[in-house]
Amino acid sequence: MGLSATQGRYVSLKAQAIDVEMTSQQIANERLRLTNQTNELFNLNSNLDPNSDDSLQLNLKLQSIVNIEKSLTLQQTRLDTYYKAITTEIESLKKIVDKRAENLFKED
């Protein structure tokens, strides 16, 4: 891979890393929103008769939120793995560029 191609790949990887970071932040914000919603529902549920229809509806909603949180956690784990792969490749490209630059100066 030539120096231009290496630089192009580097720029592409940096853009992907930024995109992953932004998506991770959005997931974190959504998880925080769901946590707040869960707390509100628990507070409401604590004032209800456990066998009432309202309590059962709240429990169903809470279970739905738990399932969404699990899905978001899985997405976050996948993004973390992808981000690690991107940063590993970026570091590898940096080493290649540094090595090439070092070799250019040695030849002179």
C-alpha positions as a printed NumPy array, in Angstrom:
array([[  0.   ,   0.   ,   0.   ],
       [  1.488,   3.337,  -1.031],
       [  1.758,   6.321,   1.216],
       [ -1.276,   7.993,  -0.397],
       [ -3.388,   4.882,  -0.008],
       [ -2.235,   4.516,   3.586],
       [ -3.173,   8.123,   4.313],
       [ -6.558,   7.619,   2.63 ],
       [ -7.202,   4.516,   4.708],
       [ -6.167,   6.403,   7.836],
       [ -8.641,   9.216,   7.131],
       [-11.38 ,   6.678,   6.426],
       [-10.704,   4.846,   9.689],
       [-10.679,   8.079,  11.682],
       [-14.092,   8.956,  10.195],
       [-15.41 ,   5.507,  11.124],
       [-14.044,   5.89 ,  14.658],
       [-15.787,   9.242,  15.057],
       [-19.033,   7.734,  13.772],
       [-18.769,   4.845,  16.245],
       [-18.046,   7.259,  19.102],
       [-21.114,   9.326,  18.202],
       [-23.335,   6.247,  17.986],
       [-21.983,   5.021,  21.329],
       [-22.835,   8.373,  22.886],
       [-26.367,   8.193,  21.487],
       [-26.793,   4.705,  22.95 ],
       [-25.481,   5.895,  26.324],
       [-27.956,   8.784,  26.27 ],
       [-30.812,   6.441,  25.407],
       [-29.829,   4.061,  28.203],
       [-29.77 ,   6.965,  30.65 ],
       [-33.226,   8.057,  29.49 ],
       [-34.53 ,   4.514,  29.96 ],
       [-32.994,   4.325,  33.431],
       [-34.77 ,   7.525,  34.413],
       [-38.023,   6.208,  32.985],
       [-37.575,   2.943,  34.885],
       [-37.048,   4.838,  38.137],
       [-40.232,   6.829,  37.556],
       [-42.199,   3.658,  36.859],
       [-40.83 ,   1.964,  39.987],
       [-41.856,   4.97 ,  42.046],
       [-45.359,   4.869,  40.572],
       [-45.596,   1.136,  41.074],
       [-44.58 ,   1.353,  44.725],
       [-47.803,   3.23 ,  45.48 ],
       [-50.06 ,   0.661,  43.815],
       [-51.567,  -2.609,  44.935],
       [-49.289,  -5.307,  43.432],
       [-52.291,  -7.184,  42.039],
       [-54.017,  -4.193,  40.459],
       [-54.37 ,  -3.812,  36.703],
       [-52.309,  -0.616,  36.807],
       [-49.495,  -2.392,  38.581],
       [-49.561,  -5.24 ,  36.075],
       [-49.444,  -2.729,  33.2  ],
       [-46.48 ,  -0.968,  34.78 ],
       [-44.681,  -4.284,  35.229],
       [-45.209,  -5.08 ,  31.551],
       [-43.838,  -1.687,  30.6  ],
       [-40.86 ,  -2.213,  32.922],
       [-40.154,  -5.577,  31.318],
       [-40.304,  -3.956,  27.9  ],
       [-37.775,  -1.342,  29.013],
       [-35.485,  -4.055,  30.392],
       [-35.58 ,  -5.803,  27.001],
       [-34.736,  -2.556,  25.206],
       [-31.85 ,  -1.949,  27.623],
       [-30.504,  -5.451,  26.921],
       [-30.65 ,  -4.758,  23.199],
       [-28.835,  -1.447,  23.655],
       [-26.19 ,  -3.137,  25.811],
       [-25.609,  -5.695,  23.052],
       [-25.323,  -2.918,  20.46 ],
       [-22.866,  -1.091,  22.699],
       [-20.747,  -4.222,  23.104],
       [-20.621,  -4.675,  19.323],
       [-19.659,  -1.037,  18.839],
       [-16.93 ,  -1.311,  21.482],
       [-15.476,  -4.33 ,  19.682],
       [-15.649,  -2.543,  16.323],
       [-14.051,   0.566,  17.82 ],
       [-11.171,  -1.498,  19.22 ],
       [-10.618,  -3.029,  15.783],
       [-10.599,   0.408,  14.172],
       [ -8.171,   1.862,  16.698],
       [ -5.9  ,  -1.165,  16.336],
       [ -5.782,  -0.671,  12.568],
       [ -5.169,   3.067,  13.013],
       [ -2.204,   2.318,  15.268],
       [ -0.909,  -0.172,  12.714],
       [ -1.165,   2.42 ,   9.944],
       [  0.631,   4.985,  12.092],
       [  3.491,   2.533,  12.571],
       [  3.653,   1.887,   8.819],
       [  3.778,   5.617,   8.045],
       [  6.397,   6.216,  10.736],
       [  8.509,   3.353,   9.438],
       [  8.29 ,   4.643,   5.865],
       [  9.198,   8.155,   6.94 ],
       [ 12.142,   6.795,   8.916],
       [ 13.322,   4.811,   5.885],
       [ 13.03 ,   7.868,   3.636],
       [ 15.304,   9.86 ,   5.908],
       [ 17.793,   6.98 ,   6.196],
       [ 18.169,   6.813,   2.396],
       [ 19.19 ,  10.473,   2.152]])
